[in-house]
Each structure stands twice: as structure tokens, then as C-alpha cells.
Amino acid sequence: MFDIGFSELMVIGVVALVVIGPERLPKVARTAGALFGRMQRYVADVKADINREIDASELKDLKKTMTDAAQSFEQSVKSHAEDIQTEVRKTEEEFNRLSNPMMHFGLAGGAAATAAGEPAPANPDDADPSPQLELGLGSAASSGRDPVAAPASPAHTAVQS
């Protein structure tokens, strides 16, 4: 802080001894030491406050950076989740389309039943997706006849209905 050597301190001490006197010199030295100590503590407190403020501002910047990164990550995850959901829906639709053999011929659910000569159900969700119904064998299977043995003639089927 101050560049004072031992010889300068001796000169200051001798001058203080002559000016203040030997009776009051110990009391003045004690008071000067206490004031110097207070000044050092005050300077240390100011330095600590400044460091705390700097740390606080750095923490605020860090917090803001982390919050921005977290929001960016969350948006990225949501975007990927939406992409995955879209792909799952597409795959599910393709699977449903491929799992129904009549879809390849342009016939589905109620259309297959109508092609087999049966009325289409009122609710398409109630349609029986069994292969017999879609292949037009549903009436033979429900009548108890063997659908593979001999197909009934259209006239014979009309008489039974």
C-alpha cells in the first residue's frame, strides 16, 4: 500500500515522540492502530461486497444461459416427440392398410360386406374384419355349411334368405 521502510518509520516515531510527548504517545498509537484496523476491515468488506455483486451478476448470467438452454432443449424434445408421433401414426395407418387384404382391391369394411351380398353395418366400427366376411364367405360360415366344400349357387342362396 504505502512504500514505507523501517528507517522512515523510525523518523515518524521520533517526530511523534517529540511532538506528542512521551505521556500521550502510547494512547495515540493505540487509537491510530484501532483506526487503521477499522479502515482495513472496511476496505475488506467493500472488496467482499464487490466480489459478491460480481458473483451474483455472473450467477444471473449463468442462470439465464441455463434457462435458455433448458427451454431450447425442451422445444427440441417436443419437436422430436411430434415427429415420432407423426411417424407412428403413418406406420399405424400403413399397417392397418396392409393388414386388410381387401384394401388392396379398393374394398374396405362395409364395401366388402356389400360385395358379399350382405348389408353394410350402420357403424363402420362394428364391421367384422374377419377374413371370411371380407372374402364373401361370411354367409356360408354363419349357416353352418363348409365354405370350402361347394359354394352355393346365387339362386340357392337367394331361396334360403
Backbone bond lengths (Angstrom), bond angles and torsions (degrees), N, CA, C in turn:
res aa  C-N    CA-C-N  psi(-1)  N-CA   C-N-CA  omega(-1)  CA-C   N-CA-C  phi
1 M - - - 1.447 - - 1.529 109.04 -
2 F 1.286 115.10 -72.47 1.473 118.91 173.87 1.519 107.44 -102.14
3 D 1.302 116.03 142.64 1.463 119.24 179.23 1.532 108.53 -96.88
4 I 1.345 113.69 76.81 1.475 119.68 -177.96 1.523 107.25 -114.73
5 G 1.290 116.40 126.86 1.455 121.38 178.94 1.530 111.12 -93.76
6 F 1.347 115.46 179.97 1.467 120.96 -177.91 1.540 111.74 -64.55
7 S 1.309 117.86 -37.70 1.474 119.98 -179.41 1.528 111.22 -66.32
8 E 1.330 118.33 -37.30 1.466 120.31 177.20 1.521 110.82 -67.15
9 L 1.337 116.61 -38.31 1.475 119.67 177.72 1.528 111.05 -63.79
10 M 1.315 117.12 -36.77 1.480 120.47 178.24 1.537 110.60 -65.74
11 V 1.305 116.72 -40.04 1.467 120.03 178.90 1.520 109.94 -65.57
12 I 1.349 117.96 -42.71 1.466 121.63 179.12 1.530 109.30 -64.11
13 G 1.307 119.15 -41.23 1.470 122.86 178.66 1.514 112.27 -63.00
14 V 1.321 118.20 -42.89 1.468 121.62 179.56 1.520 109.82 -65.95
15 V 1.332 118.23 -42.91 1.473 121.37 178.44 1.514 109.79 -63.47
16 A 1.363 118.17 -42.78 1.458 121.07 179.55 1.521 110.27 -64.66
17 L 1.319 118.70 -38.28 1.463 122.05 178.88 1.531 110.62 -63.95
18 V 1.327 117.15 -40.28 1.465 121.00 -179.33 1.523 109.70 -71.96
19 V 1.335 117.85 -44.04 1.469 121.08 -174.80 1.516 110.68 -75.35
20 I 1.326 119.59 -48.29 1.469 122.81 -173.86 1.536 110.15 -82.78
21 G 1.222 117.18 -40.16 1.464 120.13 -178.32 1.509 110.32 103.19
22 P 1.342 116.51 155.99 1.459 120.98 -176.46 1.528 113.28 -70.01
23 E 1.348 119.90 -23.63 1.471 120.72 -178.24 1.536 111.45 -74.46
24 R 1.327 117.46 -43.01 1.476 120.34 -174.66 1.535 112.44 -94.22
25 L 1.282 119.89 -8.70 1.471 121.89 -176.30 1.534 112.46 -60.89
26 P 1.348 121.55 -44.12 1.476 119.59 179.42 1.531 112.14 -62.79
27 K 1.333 118.86 -39.11 1.470 122.08 179.47 1.528 110.25 -66.89
28 V 1.326 118.24 -42.27 1.472 121.83 179.13 1.531 109.98 -66.49
29 A 1.320 118.02 -39.74 1.467 121.67 178.99 1.524 110.52 -64.37
30 R 1.365 115.93 -40.86 1.468 120.39 177.92 1.528 110.15 -63.13
31 T 1.324 118.25 -45.66 1.463 122.63 -179.85 1.527 110.47 -64.85
32 A 1.336 117.22 -42.49 1.465 120.87 178.25 1.526 110.60 -62.78
33 G 1.319 117.87 -39.77 1.471 121.35 178.16 1.529 111.53 -64.69
34 A 1.348 116.09 -42.08 1.468 120.11 178.80 1.524 110.73 -64.07
35 L 1.336 116.40 -43.63 1.465 119.38 178.64 1.529 111.19 -64.78
36 F 1.316 116.69 -39.93 1.464 120.07 177.92 1.530 110.74 -63.40
37 G 1.335 117.73 -40.10 1.465 122.10 177.67 1.520 111.62 -64.12
38 R 1.353 116.40 -42.83 1.474 120.18 177.13 1.527 110.59 -61.17
39 M 1.340 115.34 -42.56 1.454 119.07 179.92 1.532 110.56 -62.52
40 Q 1.311 117.77 -40.42 1.467 120.49 178.93 1.531 111.05 -65.39
41 R 1.350 116.64 -42.05 1.467 119.76 178.65 1.527 110.86 -64.69
42 Y 1.355 116.43 -39.73 1.459 120.50 178.95 1.529 110.22 -63.30
43 V 1.306 117.65 -45.42 1.465 121.52 178.68 1.532 109.98 -62.28
44 A 1.338 116.87 -41.79 1.469 120.34 179.11 1.533 110.39 -64.10
45 D 1.361 117.31 -41.07 1.464 120.13 177.62 1.523 111.89 -63.49
46 V 1.341 116.82 -42.14 1.466 119.95 178.48 1.527 110.16 -62.93
47 K 1.331 117.07 -42.63 1.466 120.18 177.73 1.530 110.70 -61.78
48 A 1.329 117.15 -42.82 1.463 120.87 -180.00 1.534 110.76 -63.92
49 D 1.349 116.93 -41.70 1.460 120.46 177.93 1.526 111.53 -62.22
50 I 1.320 115.35 -42.98 1.462 119.28 178.72 1.527 110.56 -63.61
51 N 1.327 116.52 -42.70 1.469 119.63 178.26 1.525 111.75 -63.89
52 R 1.354 116.39 -39.73 1.468 119.72 177.94 1.527 111.14 -63.40
53 E 1.331 116.66 -41.68 1.466 120.16 178.47 1.526 111.45 -64.31
54 I 1.315 115.97 -40.54 1.467 119.86 177.72 1.520 109.84 -63.94
55 D 1.345 116.20 -44.67 1.464 120.22 178.31 1.528 110.94 -62.86
56 A 1.342 116.24 -40.74 1.460 120.30 179.64 1.527 110.63 -63.37
57 S 1.326 116.53 -42.49 1.461 118.45 179.59 1.530 110.35 -67.77
58 E 1.332 117.02 -36.73 1.466 119.77 176.31 1.518 110.42 -65.94
59 L 1.343 117.04 -39.41 1.459 120.16 178.14 1.520 111.00 -66.09
60 K 1.342 116.64 -38.07 1.463 119.31 177.06 1.519 110.32 -63.36
61 D 1.330 116.13 -42.90 1.458 119.59 177.62 1.524 110.75 -63.54
62 L 1.329 116.04 -42.30 1.457 120.51 178.45 1.522 110.58 -63.81
63 K 1.334 116.63 -42.63 1.464 120.98 178.88 1.525 110.19 -61.79
64 K 1.323 116.81 -43.67 1.462 120.68 178.98 1.522 110.12 -62.89
65 T 1.312 116.51 -43.37 1.461 120.45 179.05 1.525 110.82 -62.28
66 M 1.325 116.35 -44.20 1.466 120.53 179.89 1.532 111.01 -65.76
67 T 1.323 117.05 -39.71 1.458 120.73 178.74 1.527 109.99 -63.92
68 D 1.321 116.63 -44.74 1.464 120.20 177.75 1.523 111.14 -61.63
69 A 1.325 116.39 -42.36 1.465 120.05 179.08 1.534 110.80 -64.83
70 A 1.323 116.54 -39.69 1.473 120.11 179.53 1.530 110.14 -65.79
71 Q 1.328 117.54 -41.73 1.462 120.15 178.50 1.523 110.82 -65.40
72 S 1.307 116.68 -40.98 1.461 120.58 177.89 1.526 110.62 -62.66
73 F 1.322 116.21 -43.29 1.463 120.81 178.33 1.524 110.87 -63.15
74 E 1.330 116.45 -42.37 1.465 120.79 -179.85 1.528 110.27 -63.08
75 Q 1.324 117.33 -43.64 1.461 120.59 178.29 1.530 110.69 -63.50
76 S 1.307 116.15 -39.70 1.457 120.30 178.57 1.529 110.80 -63.32
77 V 1.326 115.85 -44.22 1.473 120.07 179.53 1.526 110.13 -64.01
78 K 1.338 117.53 -43.41 1.464 120.37 178.64 1.520 111.01 -62.18
79 S 1.323 116.78 -41.82 1.458 120.86 179.13 1.525 110.67 -62.20
80 H 1.334 116.46 -45.45 1.468 119.69 178.79 1.526 110.74 -65.68
81 A 1.324 117.39 -37.01 1.465 120.45 178.76 1.528 110.28 -64.60
82 E 1.332 117.27 -41.17 1.462 120.16 177.67 1.520 110.67 -65.13
83 D 1.327 117.04 -39.96 1.462 120.36 177.34 1.526 110.49 -62.09
84 I 1.316 116.08 -42.65 1.468 120.21 179.76 1.518 110.41 -65.49
85 Q 1.342 117.33 -42.02 1.461 120.16 178.30 1.524 111.00 -61.61
86 T 1.324 116.53 -41.20 1.459 120.39 178.41 1.522 110.29 -62.52
87 E 1.317 117.18 -44.55 1.461 120.79 179.30 1.530 111.20 -64.73
88 V 1.326 116.60 -38.21 1.476 119.77 179.02 1.523 109.54 -64.86
89 R 1.344 116.88 -43.14 1.465 119.68 178.63 1.531 110.73 -61.63
90 K 1.340 116.35 -44.40 1.460 119.59 179.46 1.523 110.45 -61.67
91 T 1.322 116.64 -44.08 1.461 121.09 -179.99 1.522 110.64 -64.26
92 E 1.324 116.08 -40.71 1.468 120.30 178.99 1.521 110.53 -64.15
93 E 1.323 117.61 -43.27 1.465 121.09 178.43 1.520 110.33 -63.73
94 E 1.315 117.13 -41.96 1.471 120.85 178.89 1.526 110.30 -65.24
95 F 1.323 116.68 -41.29 1.463 119.99 177.59 1.526 110.40 -62.48
96 N 1.325 116.81 -45.57 1.466 120.14 179.02 1.520 110.60 -62.24
97 R 1.319 116.41 -39.32 1.463 119.59 179.73 1.523 110.46 -66.92
98 L 1.314 116.98 -41.45 1.462 119.96 -178.20 1.526 112.86 -77.86
99 S 1.312 118.23 -25.49 1.464 120.42 -179.51 1.516 112.08 -77.82
100 N 1.313 119.48 -15.16 1.454 123.39 177.88 1.526 107.62 -102.18
101 P 1.329 118.93 105.12 1.467 120.40 -174.90 1.519 113.12 -64.90
102 M 1.318 118.94 -25.32 1.460 120.87 -178.97 1.521 111.38 -74.35
103 M 1.330 116.90 -17.85 1.452 119.95 178.12 1.527 110.14 -65.20
104 H 1.349 116.76 -27.86 1.461 120.11 -179.56 1.519 111.00 -67.55
105 F 1.357 116.29 -26.34 1.457 120.32 -177.97 1.517 111.84 -99.55
106 G 1.316 116.80 5.38 1.459 120.36 178.70 1.513 112.90 87.56
107 L 1.323 117.92 7.13 1.458 121.58 178.82 1.508 108.88 -110.14
108 A 1.320 115.89 137.85 1.453 118.82 179.92 1.506 108.88 -141.96
109 G 1.306 117.04 147.36 1.471 125.56 171.88 1.508 113.52 38.08
110 G 1.333 117.57 -101.77 1.453 123.97 -176.39 1.514 112.06 -66.39
111 A 1.330 117.89 -32.77 1.463 120.63 179.60 1.518 110.18 -65.69
112 A 1.316 118.75 -36.86 1.456 122.12 178.51 1.522 109.96 -67.43
113 A 1.310 117.52 -39.77 1.456 121.04 179.07 1.519 109.92 -66.96
114 T 1.323 117.85 -40.05 1.451 121.52 178.78 1.520 110.00 -65.59
115 A 1.325 117.38 -38.57 1.457 121.43 177.77 1.519 110.67 -66.38
116 A 1.306 118.71 -26.97 1.455 122.31 179.46 1.511 110.99 -85.06
117 G 1.324 117.91 -2.37 1.454 120.86 178.03 1.502 113.08 93.38
118 E 1.305 119.46 8.70 1.451 122.54 179.59 1.518 108.91 -105.38
119 P 1.326 117.78 149.63 1.470 119.45 177.81 1.524 109.87 -68.22
120 A 1.323 116.00 144.07 1.464 121.13 178.60 1.511 109.25 -73.15
121 P 1.329 119.18 141.62 1.464 120.69 178.25 1.527 110.52 -65.37
122 A 1.342 115.10 152.07 1.462 120.42 -178.86 1.515 110.77 -64.74
123 N 1.314 116.36 -39.67 1.466 121.03 179.26 1.519 107.78 -105.86
124 P 1.346 119.04 120.72 1.474 119.89 -178.43 1.518 113.07 -61.39
125 D 1.341 117.86 -22.13 1.460 119.93 178.53 1.519 111.44 -72.98
126 D 1.354 117.49 -20.03 1.464 121.23 -179.54 1.522 111.99 -83.24
127 A 1.309 118.40 -6.43 1.460 121.84 -177.77 1.518 109.50 -63.86
128 D 1.339 115.46 137.17 1.462 120.43 178.68 1.517 108.28 -82.70
129 P 1.317 117.64 114.73 1.464 119.19 -177.17 1.519 112.98 -82.91
130 S 1.323 118.65 22.76 1.459 119.84 -178.08 1.526 109.45 -69.46
131 P 1.321 117.93 149.22 1.467 121.37 -179.66 1.521 112.25 -62.69
132 Q 1.343 118.46 -30.45 1.460 120.11 179.79 1.514 110.41 -63.03
133 L 1.313 117.23 -44.09 1.454 121.01 -178.63 1.521 110.23 -67.82
134 E 1.320 116.83 -41.07 1.450 120.36 -177.42 1.524 111.40 -70.97
135 L 1.327 118.44 -27.37 1.457 121.27 179.75 1.517 111.59 -91.02
136 G 1.326 116.44 1.01 1.452 119.57 178.13 1.501 112.90 84.74
137 L 1.314 119.84 16.87 1.453 123.46 -177.89 1.518 111.38 -104.53
138 G 1.288 117.29 6.33 1.458 120.79 -175.65 1.508 113.08 -63.72
139 S 1.349 120.29 -38.19 1.459 121.54 -177.74 1.518 110.82 -70.63
140 A 1.333 117.99 -35.71 1.461 120.97 178.87 1.514 110.07 -70.13
141 A 1.339 116.94 -38.56 1.457 119.66 -179.20 1.513 110.30 -70.15
142 S 1.322 117.95 -34.74 1.463 119.22 -178.06 1.513 111.69 -78.60
143 S 1.346 118.78 -20.57 1.465 120.47 -179.91 1.515 111.97 -85.53
144 G 1.340 117.32 -6.22 1.447 119.91 176.96 1.511 112.80 94.02
145 R 1.317 118.81 -6.27 1.456 121.11 178.71 1.518 109.54 -80.04
146 D 1.315 115.35 157.67 1.461 120.74 176.76 1.524 107.85 -78.31
147 P 1.344 118.83 117.15 1.467 119.77 -176.13 1.515 112.52 -69.71
148 V 1.302 119.07 -16.19 1.456 120.91 -178.18 1.527 110.67 -90.51
149 A 1.352 117.57 -27.80 1.464 121.45 -172.17 1.526 111.82 -59.86
150 A 1.269 118.37 -72.63 1.464 120.21 -179.58 1.514 107.49 -145.98
151 P 1.291 117.47 117.77 1.459 118.28 179.73 1.524 110.09 -66.79
152 A 1.289 114.72 141.05 1.465 120.23 -178.94 1.517 108.85 -74.24
153 S 1.286 114.77 147.08 1.462 118.50 178.45 1.518 108.78 -75.00
154 P 1.326 118.28 153.98 1.468 119.62 -179.48 1.515 112.24 -58.98
155 A 1.306 118.24 -34.47 1.462 119.72 179.87 1.523 110.12 -68.87
156 H 1.316 117.54 -41.45 1.450 122.19 -179.91 1.528 110.11 -64.48
157 T 1.339 117.16 -40.01 1.453 121.12 179.42 1.515 110.65 -66.44
158 A 1.308 117.82 -36.82 1.461 121.25 -179.70 1.518 110.61 -68.38
159 V 1.361 118.36 -35.46 1.450 121.40 179.51 1.525 109.80 -68.72
160 Q 1.346 118.20 -37.65 1.450 120.46 -179.03 1.517 111.75 -70.30
161 S 1.286 118.62 -32.50 1.468 121.25 -176.92 1.452 109.01 -75.08
